[in-house]
């Protein structure tokens, strides 16, 4: 006699839903509607725990793969994934208001997760082939629009509220800063820093000399900026420039993969290959040179300008004191190659993304507890799903990501790490 064994089953009070999972196949089935006549099934790793949110709008699942998933019970679409357990998840319980979810595993560990954020909605700009080299996403200081690089080396101005393209600026430019009606850009072909007024349409050029290659990148705090060229020279300037722009300092042979300037405009950092350099902006001098036995992709200051996070290979980010250069340990990100990294809100919380096409939110001291954002539209595009650049809009609380395939994606609301 054939017998089907069920590992988990849950009934939504009120009779709207009944969910159950099969032990052998891992199949999850949800019955709904009058008399539970409608059926929806999907395959998952073996599930040991299920729980409906108090209002029935969400279904939580956990099991042998140690991941907690939040599903839409109508479609069984995975809205978000939480990672942090090291053993099989056996139990789940929602708080009465649905804002928190507790999960327990075989080792006796219980974790509590914020389920109100990040919001699961995912959007991408229609009719825009984003990307190009270098890849850039720049958020205006008002939060109303973003400027992105495109594959035909243009700058697209995108409305941050509904993600429609407002206008496309001249080719051969890369956006670096937006403030008020001004868009600052780089022109790598003519080695010029460009200021464009969106209202008047006027454009000013500040030509750069002294380098031995095209300008590849620039970052700014709004008052000061740091530029680097193909030959790994660096240049510090105020905005707008008050003197001739001339490359003077050299990164000493290490290919620069990312540059960043601190929020207070006092310090800057460059990374490349296995080397981190920390600079004093005012004097354009190098303060610290730190060698790290990893491939370095990205770098970010925290909100206080006192700590540096370096995105590396191997699924980690390295931490350093920005004043002393002291090594402060690592944070697990679960991203093989952290192509971009940024900080949110406090000194310990970071966002990283890269080769996996996923975005993770990690916190120092949290161990393996991570919030993971992913979306089928990204993950299904093999070879085009790698995320190259992240940007955060603190006004609208939106997170933007740009991929190798030219997708400019947005997740609504800033995520909160698990407690």
Order of alpha helices (4+ residues) and beta strands (2+ residues): beta-beta-beta-beta-beta-beta-beta-beta-beta-beta-beta-beta-beta-beta-beta-beta-beta-beta-beta-beta-beta-beta-beta-beta-beta-beta-beta-beta-beta-beta-beta-beta-beta-beta-beta-beta-beta-alpha-beta-beta-beta
